[in-house]
Amino acid sequence: MKIVRRIHVRAALIAVVVLVVIGSGAAYAATRTTTRPIGTGIVVIDTNLAYRGASAAGTGIVLTSRGEILTNNHVIAGATTIRVVVPNTRHTYIARVVGYDTTADVAVLQLRNASHLKTVAIGNASKLTLGAHVTAVGNAGGTGRLTSAKGTVTGLNRSITVQSDSGAAEKLSGLIETNAALQPGDSGGPLLNSAGRVVGVDTAASSSSSPFAAQGSSDGYAIPIGKALTISKEIVSGKSSATVHVGSTAFLGVQVADAPSNPLGNGSPTPAEGATIVGVVAGGPADAAGLLPGDVITGVDGKTVTSASGLEPIVLAHKPGTKVTITYIDTSGQSQTATVTLGSGPPQ
């Protein structure tokens, strides 16, 4: 049985949450200087998921010398802080999320105060054929060191279903399939053709054994680079859409699950549809509005919420700082409303 999985690394946290002036005596000579590009065009990404008490690791592809980074959305989903390191150098940067597309698993980061970074060479995924030699480069195991895995193209235009960290099923299509041994931490890294050009962004893997088998996957999947770049350009240009989110992410500050058929356990007629609050972020927007664990959210600004997964896109459609009306059923079975000012939170 094949298990399709994400290929980033997560681990529980132990802690809680030049300008050079050169002179020679009194005589100065004007010289032309060059700055050697930094790195190889591939970076490693480490994120802090403070609200989940965890961390994650993945890989990124450098698109511009000033630090525009292409990666997978699932690498940075839920991140409260993002640190990007150029392997084998002393260069470390704080990154902000420019935007993301959850349906295509693409995200763009911008590094703070970055310059002179080496960028990758882009290839053409449409020219790939079955049996073509490819190499996946990434942060296997989340060690911070770049590794490579060689393989061949075993399928084109593939569709797979993956399970997100929230448990929701997500479908990805149009993928490149390879037998390169991808491992956790490789997510967001480049798939290179025989000429060393990027033809894909590694995103998932399947294995006939454990989903975290040490020997790597039996099948790897990559997003064609042309598709990923098209989405990244939409993000950078600020073009939001039904699938592309640009800028800061609205934050309600709750953890939810699908509402049970009888949340009160007392024969109450409380409807089964909705999102049951199972956790509230202390000091967050929902907490400030008086929402409590056990409350069942049934609507936001007049839009019906029928499930936990249905709440997220409604909230994401708003901007941080927006006031919304939350309709909910409290733990006594009474229908209530609350006005909540959405905060700014981690990407989804």
N, C-alpha and C positions, 0 to 999 in steps of 0.2 A: 504493500500500500504506500503510495507516494504521499508525503506530507509537504505541502508548500508552506514556506516560512519566510519571514523577513530575515535579512542577513545583517542586522546591526546588533550591537552588544548592549545588554542592560545588566546592571548589577546593583544590589542594595547599597545604600550609603551607610557608612558607620556613624558619621556625625549627623547631627540634626542639620534637621535643616538650619645727511651730515655735510653738514657743510664743513669742508676742511680747507683752511687757509694755509697755503704753503709759501714760505718766504725764504729767500737766500740772500742774506745781507740786505743791502739797499736796492738790489736789483730784483725785479719780478718779471716772470715770463708767462704770458698767456698760453695755456695749453688746453687741448681738447681732451676731456675725460669721458670715460664711458662707465656705466654701472652694470655690472654683471647681473643678469636676471637671477632672482632668488628662487630656489627650489626646482622642481621638475614639472610643475603644473598640476600636481596632485597633492592634496592636503588631508590631514586627519582631523576629525571633528569629535569633540567631547562635549556632552551636554549635561546640565544639572536639571533633573526633573523634581524640583523641590516639593511640589504638591503631591507627588507620588512616593517620595522618599527613596528615589532611585537616581541612577545615572545611565547614560547611553553613549555609545561610540560608533562612528561610521567614517565615511570617506567623502571627499568633495573634489570637484573638478574646477580648476581656475580658468575662468573665461576672460577676465581682463587683468591687466597688470596692476590695477588699483583695487583689486580684491573682490571682484564679483564672482561668487562661487555657486556652482550648480551641484545639487545633491538630491537625495530622495526626501519627500515630505516626512516619511515615517522616521527618518533619522533625527529630525528636529521637533517632531510633534510632542507637545507637552513641555518643551524646554523653557526653563525660567532664565537660564544663562547659557550661552554657547561660546566655547573656546575653540579656536582653530589654530593648529600647529603645522608649520612647514617642516616635514621630517628632515633630520640631519642638518638642521640649522638652529639658530637661537631665536628664530622669529615666531612669536606667538601673538595672536590677535583676538580681540573680542568681536563677535559678529552679531549683527542684527538681522532679523528676518525681513526681507523685502516683500516677499509674498509666496504663495504656495497654491498647488492644485492637488486636493486630496484624492480626486478621482483618477488622476494620472500618476500620482506619487512623485511629483516634481516640486522642488523648492529652490528659491534663490536667496543667498545670503550676501551681505555686504560687510567686508572686514573694515574695522575702524583703523584709520591712519595707515593703510597699506599702500605700498608703491613698489614698482620694479619687480613684481612677481612674474615668474615665468608662466606662460599660458600654454595650453595644450594645442596640438594640431588636430583639426577636425576632419574626419573622413566622411564617406558616404555610405550609410547603412543599406541603401537600396541596391548597392552593387554586391552585397554579400550573397554567397551561394552556399548550398549545403556542402559541408566538408571543408569550408574555408577555415584556415588557421586563425585563432584569436587568442588574446591574452587578457585575463582579468587582473587588474591591479587594485589593491585595497589595503585596508587596515585590519587584516585577518586576526581575529581574536581580541581586537581592541588594544593591541600592545603599543600602538603609536608608531610602529615601524611598517613601512610599505613592503608588501609581499606580492608575488605574482603567481598566477595559476594558468597554465596553458591548456588549450583544448581546441575543439572544432565546433563549427556551427552545425547543430543537429535539427534545427527547426526554424521556420520563419513565420511571422504573423501569428504567433501563438497567443492563446487566451488562457489565463489561469485565475483561480480564486484564492485569495490569501486571507488570513485571519489577522485583523488589526489587534493592537494591544488592548483595545477596549472590548475585544471579542466579536466585533462586527465583521461580517464577510465583505470583502472588497474584490471587485473583478477588474483585472488589468488585461488589456488586449493589444494586439499588434506587436508582441514582444519577440525578441531574438532569443532562441533557445540554444544553449551550448552545454557541453559536457565538462567545461572548466570547473574545477573543484572550489566553488565559492564557499566562504565561511562567514560566521557572524562577524560583523565589523566591515565587511566588504561593501555593504549598501552605500550607494552614491558614488562608488568608484567607477573608473572608465573601463569599458571593454574595447581593446585595441585590435585593429586588423594587423595583417602581416607587415604593413608598412609603418606600424607604430602610431597610427592615427585613431582618434576616438570615434567609434561607430555606435556605441551604446553606453547606457548608464545602468550598472548592475543594480537589481532591485529585489530579487527573491530567488529562492532555491528550493528544491524538493529533494527528499531523500527516502529511500526504501527502508531505512532504519530509523534511528533517533533523529529528531529534527535538529539536534545540535551535535551530530556525529563529528568526532574529532578529525576524521579523514576528509571532511568537506562533503559537498553535495554530489548527487549523481546527475542532477540537471540544474543548470543556472539559467536565469532569465534577465534580460536587459531591455530597457526602453531604447528604441532607436534614437540616435542622437539628434536627427532632424526634428523629430516630434518634441523631444525635450527642449531643444533650442527655441522652437516656435512658442512653446509655453513660457519659457524664460523671458523671451522678448516681450510678450504680453504683460508679464509681471513687471518688468523693468520700466515699461512705458506707462504703467499705472492703469492698465485696462482690466478692471474687475469684470467678472461675469458670473454666471450661475455656478461655475466650477473653480474659477480663479479668484483667490482672495489676495488683495493687495493691502499692505500696511498693517497697523496694529490689529490685534484680535480682541473682539469684545469678550468680556469675562463676567459670567454670572456668579461663579464661585460655589458650585455645587457638584457633588458626585451623584449620579442618578442610575437607576435601574428600572426596567420595565415594571409597571404597576401590577401587583398580584390581583387575582380576581376578587379577593376580599381582604384588602389590606388591614382592616381593623379586626378581622377574625371574630366578629360578633353578629354576623348576619346583616351588617350594614349594606345599604344599596349603593355604596360608593362604586363608581364605574371602574372597570378593569383597565380602561385606556388611560394612558398618562405616563409621566415619568416620576417615579418615587425617589425622593431625596434620601440618599443613604449617608451622605456626608456633607457638611457645610464648612467652607474655609473660614476660619476665625478672622473677623475683621473685614471679610470680603463683602461684595455688594448684597448677596442674598442674606448674609448674616445681619447686615445693617438694616435690612428691610424686615427682619423678624421671621424669615423662613427657617424651618426646623427639620431635622431628620424625621422621616415618616410622612411629611407633607407630600401630596401628589400633585405635581404641576400638570394642569390640563390645557393651558393656553398662554400665549405670549402676544400681547397687543392684538387680540382678536383672532389669532391663528391657533388652530387646535393642535395640541400636542397629544399624540396617540401612543408614543413610545419613548424610551430613553434616547434612541438614535434619532428620533424626530425632533428632539429639542435642540440639538447642536446646530443644524443648518439655519434654524430660525434665529438663534442668538447670533450666529456668525454674519447674518445679513445686516446687522447693525454695527455702528461705530462705537468705540469706547466713549463714554460720557453721555450716551443716549439714555433717556428715561423710558422705560417700558413698563407696561402693566402686566403683572403675572397673575393669572387665575389659578387657584389651587384648592385642593380639599385638605383641610387640616386633619390632625390625628383623631379628632372627635367626630369626623364625618361632615363637618360644615364647610360650605363653599366660601372661599375668601378671595380677596384681591389685595395686591401689594404693588406699590410703585418702587421700581428698582432702578438705580442709576448704574448702568453697566461700567465695569472697570476695564483696564487693559491687562490682558493675560497672555499666557503662552500660546503658540500656534497649535492648531488642531490637526 
